[in-house]
């Protein structure tokens, strides 16, 4: 399971980078909460870019792993 989660996180970060997301951060929070293992956060320059970033992450997860994100 851990390897799968790490692959998802890596794919998300790569998707954000491909759409010019800035200041991409991956935070491991599994020791702090039981809700999730990681937060993937980045900065965008406009609301249009935020939508493009979210869409790309969702597309990559569905295409590569056949999973949908729980929250965007």
CNS distance restraints for C-alpha pairs under 8 A (distance, minus, plus):
assign (resid   1 and name CA) (resid   5 and name CA) 6.26 0.50 0.50
assign (resid   2 and name CA) (resid   6 and name CA) 6.21 0.50 0.50
assign (resid   3 and name CA) (resid   7 and name CA) 6.21 0.50 0.50
assign (resid   4 and name CA) (resid   8 and name CA) 6.31 0.50 0.50
assign (resid   5 and name CA) (resid   9 and name CA) 6.25 0.50 0.50
assign (resid   6 and name CA) (resid  10 and name CA) 6.11 0.50 0.50
assign (resid   7 and name CA) (resid  11 and name CA) 6.10 0.50 0.50
assign (resid   8 and name CA) (resid  12 and name CA) 6.14 0.50 0.50
assign (resid   8 and name CA) (resid  61 and name CA) 7.12 0.50 0.50
assign (resid   8 and name CA) (resid  65 and name CA) 7.95 0.50 0.50
assign (resid   9 and name CA) (resid  13 and name CA) 6.23 0.50 0.50
assign (resid   9 and name CA) (resid  26 and name CA) 7.70 0.50 0.50
assign (resid   9 and name CA) (resid  38 and name CA) 7.60 0.50 0.50
assign (resid   9 and name CA) (resid  40 and name CA) 7.26 0.50 0.50
assign (resid  10 and name CA) (resid  14 and name CA) 6.16 0.50 0.50
assign (resid  11 and name CA) (resid  15 and name CA) 6.08 0.50 0.50
assign (resid  11 and name CA) (resid  57 and name CA) 7.85 0.50 0.50
assign (resid  11 and name CA) (resid  60 and name CA) 7.11 0.50 0.50
assign (resid  11 and name CA) (resid  61 and name CA) 7.36 0.50 0.50
assign (resid  12 and name CA) (resid  16 and name CA) 6.23 0.50 0.50
assign (resid  12 and name CA) (resid  40 and name CA) 7.52 0.50 0.50
assign (resid  12 and name CA) (resid  57 and name CA) 5.43 0.50 0.50
assign (resid  12 and name CA) (resid  60 and name CA) 7.42 0.50 0.50
assign (resid  12 and name CA) (resid  61 and name CA) 7.47 0.50 0.50
assign (resid  13 and name CA) (resid  17 and name CA) 6.17 0.50 0.50
assign (resid  13 and name CA) (resid  24 and name CA) 6.95 0.50 0.50
assign (resid  13 and name CA) (resid  26 and name CA) 7.81 0.50 0.50
assign (resid  13 and name CA) (resid  40 and name CA) 7.16 0.50 0.50
assign (resid  14 and name CA) (resid  18 and name CA) 6.09 0.50 0.50
assign (resid  15 and name CA) (resid  19 and name CA) 6.59 0.50 0.50
assign (resid  15 and name CA) (resid  53 and name CA) 7.46 0.50 0.50
assign (resid  15 and name CA) (resid  56 and name CA) 5.98 0.50 0.50
assign (resid  15 and name CA) (resid  57 and name CA) 5.56 0.50 0.50
assign (resid  15 and name CA) (resid  60 and name CA) 6.88 0.50 0.50
assign (resid  16 and name CA) (resid  20 and name CA) 6.46 0.50 0.50
assign (resid  16 and name CA) (resid  21 and name CA) 5.05 0.50 0.50
assign (resid  16 and name CA) (resid  24 and name CA) 7.56 0.50 0.50
assign (resid  16 and name CA) (resid  42 and name CA) 7.68 0.50 0.50
assign (resid  16 and name CA) (resid  53 and name CA) 5.70 0.50 0.50
assign (resid  16 and name CA) (resid  56 and name CA) 7.20 0.50 0.50
assign (resid  16 and name CA) (resid  57 and name CA) 6.76 0.50 0.50
assign (resid  17 and name CA) (resid  21 and name CA) 5.17 0.50 0.50
assign (resid  17 and name CA) (resid  22 and name CA) 7.38 0.50 0.50
assign (resid  17 and name CA) (resid  24 and name CA) 7.65 0.50 0.50
assign (resid  19 and name CA) (resid  49 and name CA) 7.93 0.50 0.50
assign (resid  19 and name CA) (resid  52 and name CA) 7.21 0.50 0.50
assign (resid  19 and name CA) (resid  53 and name CA) 6.15 0.50 0.50
assign (resid  19 and name CA) (resid  56 and name CA) 7.59 0.50 0.50
assign (resid  20 and name CA) (resid  44 and name CA) 7.95 0.50 0.50
assign (resid  21 and name CA) (resid  42 and name CA) 6.02 0.50 0.50
assign (resid  21 and name CA) (resid  43 and name CA) 5.93 0.50 0.50
assign (resid  21 and name CA) (resid  44 and name CA) 5.66 0.50 0.50
assign (resid  21 and name CA) (resid  53 and name CA) 7.01 0.50 0.50
assign (resid  22 and name CA) (resid  42 and name CA) 5.67 0.50 0.50
assign (resid  22 and name CA) (resid  43 and name CA) 4.87 0.50 0.50
assign (resid  22 and name CA) (resid  44 and name CA) 6.19 0.50 0.50
assign (resid  23 and name CA) (resid  41 and name CA) 7.95 0.50 0.50
assign (resid  23 and name CA) (resid  42 and name CA) 5.31 0.50 0.50
assign (resid  23 and name CA) (resid  43 and name CA) 5.78 0.50 0.50
assign (resid  24 and name CA) (resid  40 and name CA) 7.22 0.50 0.50
assign (resid  24 and name CA) (resid  41 and name CA) 5.73 0.50 0.50
assign (resid  24 and name CA) (resid  42 and name CA) 4.27 0.50 0.50
assign (resid  24 and name CA) (resid  43 and name CA) 6.97 0.50 0.50
assign (resid  25 and name CA) (resid  39 and name CA) 7.98 0.50 0.50
assign (resid  25 and name CA) (resid  40 and name CA) 5.78 0.50 0.50
assign (resid  25 and name CA) (resid  41 and name CA) 5.18 0.50 0.50
assign (resid  25 and name CA) (resid  42 and name CA) 6.14 0.50 0.50
assign (resid  26 and name CA) (resid  38 and name CA) 6.68 0.50 0.50
assign (resid  26 and name CA) (resid  39 and name CA) 5.80 0.50 0.50
assign (resid  26 and name CA) (resid  40 and name CA) 4.60 0.50 0.50
assign (resid  26 and name CA) (resid  41 and name CA) 6.46 0.50 0.50
assign (resid  27 and name CA) (resid  38 and name CA) 5.42 0.50 0.50
assign (resid  27 and name CA) (resid  39 and name CA) 5.08 0.50 0.50
assign (resid  27 and name CA) (resid  40 and name CA) 6.39 0.50 0.50
assign (resid  27 and name CA) (resid  41 and name CA) 7.99 0.50 0.50
assign (resid  28 and name CA) (resid  37 and name CA) 5.87 0.50 0.50
assign (resid  28 and name CA) (resid  38 and name CA) 4.50 0.50 0.50
assign (resid  28 and name CA) (resid  39 and name CA) 6.60 0.50 0.50
assign (resid  29 and name CA) (resid  33 and name CA) 6.28 0.50 0.50
assign (resid  29 and name CA) (resid  36 and name CA) 6.98 0.50 0.50
assign (resid  29 and name CA) (resid  37 and name CA) 5.34 0.50 0.50
assign (resid  29 and name CA) (resid  38 and name CA) 5.45 0.50 0.50
assign (resid  29 and name CA) (resid  39 and name CA) 7.10 0.50 0.50
assign (resid  30 and name CA) (resid  34 and name CA) 6.33 0.50 0.50
assign (resid  30 and name CA) (resid  35 and name CA) 7.92 0.50 0.50
assign (resid  30 and name CA) (resid  36 and name CA) 6.13 0.50 0.50
assign (resid  30 and name CA) (resid  37 and name CA) 4.16 0.50 0.50
assign (resid  30 and name CA) (resid  38 and name CA) 6.72 0.50 0.50
assign (resid  31 and name CA) (resid  37 and name CA) 7.95 0.50 0.50
assign (resid  33 and name CA) (resid  37 and name CA) 7.76 0.50 0.50
assign (resid  44 and name CA) (resid  49 and name CA) 5.90 0.50 0.50
assign (resid  44 and name CA) (resid  50 and name CA) 5.77 0.50 0.50
assign (resid  45 and name CA) (resid  49 and name CA) 6.47 0.50 0.50
assign (resid  45 and name CA) (resid  50 and name CA) 7.78 0.50 0.50
assign (resid  46 and name CA) (resid  50 and name CA) 6.41 0.50 0.50
assign (resid  47 and name CA) (resid  51 and name CA) 6.39 0.50 0.50
assign (resid  48 and name CA) (resid  52 and name CA) 6.34 0.50 0.50
assign (resid  49 and name CA) (resid  53 and name CA) 6.03 0.50 0.50
assign (resid  50 and name CA) (resid  54 and name CA) 6.23 0.50 0.50
assign (resid  51 and name CA) (resid  55 and name CA) 6.04 0.50 0.50
assign (resid  52 and name CA) (resid  56 and name CA) 6.06 0.50 0.50
assign (resid  53 and name CA) (resid  57 and name CA) 6.30 0.50 0.50
assign (resid  54 and name CA) (resid  58 and name CA) 6.22 0.50 0.50
assign (resid  54 and name CA) (resid  72 and name CA) 6.60 0.50 0.50
assign (resid  55 and name CA) (resid  59 and name CA) 6.02 0.50 0.50
assign (resid  56 and name CA) (resid  60 and name CA) 6.05 0.50 0.50
assign (resid  57 and name CA) (resid  61 and name CA) 6.20 0.50 0.50
assign (resid  58 and name CA) (resid  62 and name CA) 6.23 0.50 0.50
assign (resid  58 and name CA) (resid  68 and name CA) 6.40 0.50 0.50
assign (resid  58 and name CA) (resid  69 and name CA) 6.41 0.50 0.50
assign (resid  59 and name CA) (resid  63 and name CA) 5.94 0.50 0.50
assign (resid  60 and name CA) (resid  64 and name CA) 5.71 0.50 0.50
assign (resid  60 and name CA) (resid  65 and name CA) 7.75 0.50 0.50
assign (resid  61 and name CA) (resid  65 and name CA) 5.35 0.50 0.50
assign (resid  61 and name CA) (resid  66 and name CA) 6.29 0.50 0.50
assign (resid  61 and name CA) (resid  67 and name CA) 5.66 0.50 0.50
assign (resid  61 and name CA) (resid  68 and name CA) 6.28 0.50 0.50
assign (resid  61 and name CA) (resid  69 and name CA) 7.40 0.50 0.50
assign (resid  62 and name CA) (resid  66 and name CA) 4.20 0.50 0.50
assign (resid  62 and name CA) (resid  67 and name CA) 4.92 0.50 0.50
assign (resid  62 and name CA) (resid  68 and name CA) 5.77 0.50 0.50
